[in-house]
Amino acid sequence: MATEKQRAAARDNIKKAQAGARSKRTIANLPKSTRTALAKQANKVKRAG
């Protein structure tokens, strides 16, 4: 189980990654496996929260 501090850091990292991706559309250019992993992680967060 991640600590609250780790979850906060992860949220910050995701926000930064999303901001970068919006400016560059990085996610569209990522390998399919990475995109799948990101989507799975997002779904896990959606279900948990």
Backbone bond lengths (Angstrom), bond angles and torsions (degrees), N, CA, C in turn:
res aa  C-N    CA-C-N  psi(-1)  N-CA   C-N-CA  omega(-1)  CA-C   N-CA-C  phi
1 M - - - 1.463 - - 1.541 109.12 -
2 A 1.303 116.87 131.83 1.459 121.11 -179.83 1.530 110.13 -78.76
3 T 1.327 115.05 147.94 1.470 119.10 177.30 1.526 108.84 -76.25
4 E 1.323 115.12 165.17 1.470 119.66 178.66 1.532 110.15 -60.32
5 K 1.332 115.30 -37.21 1.469 119.78 -179.88 1.531 110.58 -63.84
6 Q 1.349 116.48 -40.38 1.460 120.11 178.74 1.520 110.96 -67.18
7 R 1.341 115.79 -39.95 1.477 118.70 179.80 1.517 110.44 -65.77
8 A 1.345 116.30 -39.18 1.467 119.82 178.41 1.529 109.98 -63.13
9 A 1.336 115.79 -42.55 1.466 119.77 179.45 1.529 110.18 -63.69
10 A 1.337 116.34 -40.67 1.465 119.99 179.44 1.522 110.55 -63.46
11 R 1.328 115.90 -42.21 1.478 118.81 178.57 1.525 110.39 -61.43
12 D 1.335 116.30 -43.59 1.467 119.85 178.31 1.520 110.39 -60.19
13 N 1.342 115.93 -44.41 1.469 119.84 -179.14 1.521 110.88 -62.36
14 I 1.319 116.28 -40.97 1.467 120.31 -179.70 1.524 109.56 -64.29
15 K 1.333 116.38 -42.98 1.468 119.84 179.40 1.525 110.20 -60.31
16 K 1.339 115.79 -44.27 1.461 119.46 -179.80 1.522 110.90 -64.93
17 A 1.333 115.82 -41.27 1.463 119.72 179.48 1.522 110.70 -64.26
18 Q 1.342 116.28 -41.28 1.460 119.77 179.88 1.516 110.72 -65.50
19 A 1.334 116.54 -40.06 1.467 119.64 179.29 1.532 109.88 -62.66
20 G 1.328 116.35 -44.26 1.461 120.26 178.13 1.514 111.38 -63.76
21 A 1.333 115.87 -40.97 1.457 120.08 -178.44 1.520 110.91 -66.38
22 R 1.336 116.18 -36.91 1.472 119.07 178.50 1.519 110.10 -63.48
23 S 1.326 115.87 -39.51 1.465 117.50 -177.77 1.525 111.20 -74.27
24 K 1.362 117.06 -30.10 1.459 119.97 -174.02 1.521 114.21 -116.35
25 R 1.321 117.31 -7.68 1.471 121.89 -172.41 1.528 110.30 53.32
26 T 1.336 114.89 44.02 1.457 121.12 -177.68 1.516 110.80 -62.13
27 I 1.336 117.24 -41.64 1.466 120.56 -173.17 1.531 110.49 -59.37
28 A 1.313 117.41 -38.17 1.464 120.56 -179.40 1.524 111.11 -63.33
29 N 1.330 116.97 -25.61 1.464 120.37 -176.96 1.521 113.01 -97.81
30 L 1.337 117.09 -1.19 1.459 119.98 -179.31 1.526 109.99 -74.01
31 P 1.338 116.59 159.38 1.457 119.11 174.24 1.525 110.77 -61.41
32 K 1.327 115.85 152.19 1.462 120.31 -176.13 1.525 111.15 -58.66
33 S 1.333 117.28 -38.75 1.467 120.51 -177.51 1.523 111.01 -62.85
34 T 1.337 116.56 -39.14 1.459 120.64 179.76 1.526 110.38 -67.63
35 R 1.338 115.42 -42.16 1.464 118.82 178.77 1.520 110.32 -61.53
36 T 1.329 116.49 -42.18 1.462 120.99 179.55 1.519 110.00 -60.73
37 A 1.338 116.11 -44.93 1.461 120.80 -179.01 1.529 110.15 -62.57
38 L 1.319 116.87 -41.81 1.470 120.47 178.69 1.521 110.57 -63.38
39 A 1.317 117.17 -42.37 1.460 121.31 -179.65 1.524 110.38 -64.25
40 K 1.343 116.54 -43.20 1.465 120.23 179.10 1.526 110.42 -61.14
41 Q 1.337 116.14 -41.94 1.460 120.67 179.90 1.528 109.59 -64.23
42 A 1.319 117.04 -42.73 1.463 121.30 179.77 1.527 110.66 -62.13
43 N 1.337 116.16 -41.92 1.462 119.50 179.47 1.515 111.41 -65.38
44 K 1.324 116.52 -37.30 1.462 120.80 179.51 1.532 109.54 -62.85
45 V 1.336 115.83 -43.47 1.464 121.06 179.20 1.528 109.92 -64.20
46 K 1.349 115.42 -41.17 1.475 119.72 179.50 1.520 111.59 -60.96
47 R 1.339 115.09 -43.76 1.477 119.31 -179.71 1.517 111.04 -67.56
48 A 1.340 117.65 -39.06 1.468 121.21 -175.70 1.522 110.70 -70.72
49 G 1.350 116.09 -39.33 1.456 119.28 -174.02 1.469 110.83 -93.83
